[in-house]
Amino acid sequence: MDFTIVIDSLPSLLKATGMTIFLAAISILIALVIGFLTAIIRILKVKVLNEIADVYVSLMRGTPLLVQIFVIYYGLPQVGIALDPISSGILALSLNAGAYLSESFRASILAVDNGQMEASMSMGMTYPQALKRIILPQSLRIAIPTLSNSFIVLIKDTSLVSVITVTELLQMSSLIIAKTFEPLTIYLVAAAIYWILISFFTKLLDRIEVQSSKYLVR
């Protein structure tokens, strides 16, 4: 391994790592909103919207993320919707993660005893009030491990947007390899950065999970 190449490449790779974190962070925030709204629609079985939500979840979970990225970036311009690579990547990652998160939210909400909802409404609370004050705090505690895992998976999934020229970690690695002709060295460094990144966020999210559980139990 040529350590000179490693040292020279690190600044560019670390800068690209920032893009990887940015993509994952923005995508998970959007996915949380999509997932929660989709879960509520499916639980309440809102007419028309419920069918749309079912198709959305089935489509996102039943097709490869890479295909979804291609459809959004290369396909949408044919119907007059042209997005830049970063926007396309975020949209694809958000829609894909949102579908999986909706199942997690739905399962965690349904895991709370239905009697608590009935008791809350018998005390004069509306459904939204009972959902916000009674059901969601308990369901969130159940869902946190899955949400944390989704973010970790999303960090790794960002590597797929390299196919539409988003300069994240994997794309930057490929660009450096084209100049240095050192694929083994550069890919090993990229793998090490991914590993450190995942390990850091795993420990951070584990700590957040423990603290949140203590808070939500109160």
C-alpha positions as CSV (number, residue, x, y, z in Angstrom):
1,M,0.0,0.0,0.0
2,D,1.4,3.4,-1.0
3,F,0.8,5.6,2.0
4,T,1.7,8.7,0.0
5,I,-1.4,8.2,-2.1
6,V,-3.5,7.6,1.0
7,I,-2.3,10.8,2.6
8,D,-2.8,12.8,-0.7
9,S,-6.3,11.3,-1.2
10,L,-7.6,11.8,2.4
11,P,-8.7,15.4,2.1
12,S,-10.8,14.7,-1.0
13,L,-12.2,11.5,0.6
14,L,-13.1,13.3,3.8
15,K,-14.8,16.1,2.0
16,A,-16.8,13.5,0.1
17,T,-17.6,11.8,3.4
18,G,-19.3,15.1,4.4
19,M,-21.6,14.7,1.3
20,T,-22.4,11.2,2.4
21,I,-23.4,12.3,5.8
22,F,-25.4,15.2,4.3
23,L,-27.3,12.9,2.0
24,A,-28.1,10.4,4.8
25,A,-29.2,13.1,7.3
26,I,-31.5,15.0,4.9
27,S,-32.9,11.8,3.5
28,I,-33.7,10.3,6.9
29,L,-35.5,13.5,8.0
30,I,-37.7,13.5,4.9
31,A,-38.2,9.7,5.2
32,L,-39.4,10.1,8.9
33,V,-42.1,12.5,7.7
34,I,-43.1,10.3,4.8
35,G,-43.1,7.2,6.9
36,F,-45.1,8.6,9.7
37,L,-47.8,10.1,7.5
38,T,-48.0,6.9,5.5
39,A,-48.4,4.8,8.6
40,I,-51.2,7.0,10.0
41,I,-53.0,6.9,6.6
42,R,-52.8,3.1,6.6
43,I,-53.9,2.7,10.2
44,L,-56.9,5.0,9.8
45,K,-57.6,3.5,6.3
46,V,-58.3,6.8,4.8
47,K,-60.3,6.2,1.5
48,V,-58.3,6.5,-1.7
49,L,-55.2,7.6,0.2
50,N,-54.9,4.2,1.9
51,E,-54.8,2.5,-1.5
52,I,-52.2,5.0,-2.7
53,A,-50.1,4.4,0.4
54,D,-50.4,0.6,0.0
55,V,-49.1,0.8,-3.6
56,Y,-46.3,3.2,-2.6
57,V,-45.0,0.9,0.1
58,S,-45.3,-2.2,-2.1
59,L,-43.6,-0.5,-5.0
60,M,-40.7,0.9,-2.9
61,R,-40.1,-2.3,-1.1
62,G,-40.6,-4.5,-4.1
63,T,-38.1,-2.8,-6.5
64,P,-34.3,-2.3,-6.1
65,L,-33.2,1.1,-4.8
66,L,-30.8,1.4,-7.8
67,V,-33.7,1.1,-10.2
68,Q,-35.6,3.8,-8.3
69,I,-32.6,6.1,-8.6
70,F,-32.4,5.6,-12.3
71,V,-36.2,6.1,-12.8
72,I,-36.1,9.4,-10.9
73,Y,-32.9,10.8,-12.5
74,Y,-33.2,9.5,-16.0
75,G,-36.9,8.8,-16.3
76,L,-38.6,11.9,-14.8
77,P,-37.1,14.3,-17.3
78,Q,-39.1,12.5,-20.0
79,V,-42.3,13.7,-18.3
80,G,-41.0,17.2,-17.8
81,I,-39.5,16.8,-14.3
82,A,-35.8,17.3,-14.3
83,L,-33.9,17.2,-11.1
84,D,-30.2,17.6,-10.4
85,P,-28.2,14.6,-9.2
86,I,-28.2,15.5,-5.5
87,S,-32.0,16.2,-5.5
88,S,-32.6,13.0,-7.4
89,G,-30.5,11.0,-4.9
90,I,-32.2,12.5,-1.9
91,L,-35.6,11.9,-3.3
92,A,-34.9,8.3,-4.1
93,L,-33.3,7.6,-0.7
94,S,-36.1,9.4,1.1
95,L,-38.9,7.6,-0.7
96,N,-37.3,4.2,-0.3
97,A,-36.5,4.7,3.4
98,G,-39.9,6.2,4.0
99,A,-41.6,3.1,2.8
100,Y,-39.7,0.9,5.3
101,L,-40.1,3.4,8.1
102,S,-43.9,3.5,7.5
103,E,-44.0,-0.2,8.3
104,S,-41.9,0.3,11.5
105,F,-44.2,3.2,12.6
106,R,-47.3,1.3,11.8
107,A,-46.1,-1.8,13.7
108,S,-45.0,0.2,16.8
109,I,-48.3,2.2,17.0
110,L,-50.4,-1.0,16.6
111,A,-48.2,-2.7,19.3
112,V,-49.6,-0.3,21.9
113,D,-52.7,-1.7,23.6
114,N,-55.8,-0.4,21.8
115,G,-57.5,-0.1,25.2
116,Q,-55.3,2.9,26.0
117,M,-56.8,4.7,23.0
118,E,-60.3,3.8,24.0
119,A,-59.7,4.9,27.5
120,S,-58.2,8.2,26.4
121,M,-61.1,9.0,24.1
122,S,-63.6,8.1,26.8
123,M,-61.9,10.8,29.0
124,G,-62.8,13.4,26.3
125,M,-59.6,13.4,24.2
126,T,-59.9,13.5,20.4
127,Y,-58.1,10.9,18.4
128,P,-55.2,13.3,17.5
129,Q,-54.9,14.3,21.1
130,A,-54.8,10.7,22.3
131,L,-52.4,9.7,19.5
132,K,-50.0,12.6,20.5
133,R,-50.2,12.3,24.3
134,I,-50.7,8.6,24.9
135,I,-49.9,6.4,21.9
136,L,-46.9,8.1,20.2
137,P,-44.6,8.3,23.2
138,Q,-45.0,4.6,23.8
139,S,-44.8,3.6,20.1
140,L,-41.7,5.8,19.7
141,R,-39.9,3.8,22.4
142,I,-40.7,0.7,20.5
143,A,-39.7,2.1,17.1
144,I,-36.3,3.7,18.1
145,P,-34.1,0.7,17.5
146,T,-35.6,0.3,14.0
147,L,-35.2,4.0,13.2
148,S,-31.6,3.9,14.3
149,N,-30.9,0.9,12.1
150,S,-32.6,2.6,9.1
151,F,-30.2,5.5,9.4
152,I,-27.2,3.2,9.5
153,V,-28.5,1.4,6.4
154,L,-29.2,4.7,4.7
155,I,-25.6,5.8,5.2
156,K,-24.4,2.7,3.2
157,D,-27.2,3.2,0.6
158,T,-25.9,6.6,-0.2
159,S,-23.1,4.9,-2.1
160,L,-25.6,4.0,-4.8
161,V,-26.1,7.6,-5.8
162,S,-22.6,7.6,-7.2
163,V,-24.1,6.1,-10.4
164,I,-25.7,9.5,-11.1
165,T,-22.5,11.4,-10.5
166,V,-23.2,12.6,-7.0
167,T,-19.7,13.1,-5.5
168,E,-20.1,11.2,-2.3
169,L,-17.5,8.9,-0.8
170,L,-17.7,6.1,-3.4
171,Q,-17.8,8.4,-6.4
172,M,-14.8,10.3,-5.1
173,S,-12.9,7.1,-4.6
174,S,-13.6,6.2,-8.3
175,L,-12.4,9.6,-9.4
176,I,-9.1,9.2,-7.4
177,I,-8.6,5.7,-8.8
178,A,-8.9,7.0,-12.3
179,K,-5.9,9.3,-11.6
180,T,-3.8,7.0,-9.4
181,F,-4.6,3.5,-10.8
182,E,-4.6,2.2,-7.2
183,P,-8.0,0.6,-6.8
184,L,-7.1,-1.7,-3.9
185,T,-5.5,1.1,-1.8
186,I,-8.3,3.7,-2.4
187,Y,-11.2,1.2,-1.9
188,L,-9.6,0.0,1.3
189,V,-9.4,3.5,2.6
190,A,-13.0,4.2,1.6
191,A,-14.1,1.0,3.3
192,A,-12.2,2.1,6.4
193,I,-14.0,5.5,6.4
194,Y,-17.4,3.8,6.0
195,W,-16.5,1.4,8.9
196,I,-15.5,4.3,11.2
197,L,-18.5,6.3,10.2
198,I,-20.9,3.4,10.8
199,S,-19.3,2.5,14.1
200,F,-19.5,6.1,15.3
201,F,-23.1,6.6,14.5
202,T,-24.0,3.1,15.8
203,K,-22.6,4.0,19.2
204,L,-24.1,7.5,19.1
205,L,-27.6,6.1,18.2
206,D,-27.3,3.4,20.9
207,R,-26.6,6.1,23.5
208,I,-29.5,8.2,22.2
209,E,-31.7,5.1,22.3
210,V,-30.9,4.4,26.0
211,Q,-31.4,8.0,27.0
212,S,-34.7,8.3,25.1
213,S,-36.0,5.1,26.6
214,K,-35.4,6.4,30.1
215,Y,-37.1,9.7,29.2
216,L,-40.1,8.1,27.5
217,V,-40.7,5.6,30.3
218,R,-41.3,8.5,32.7
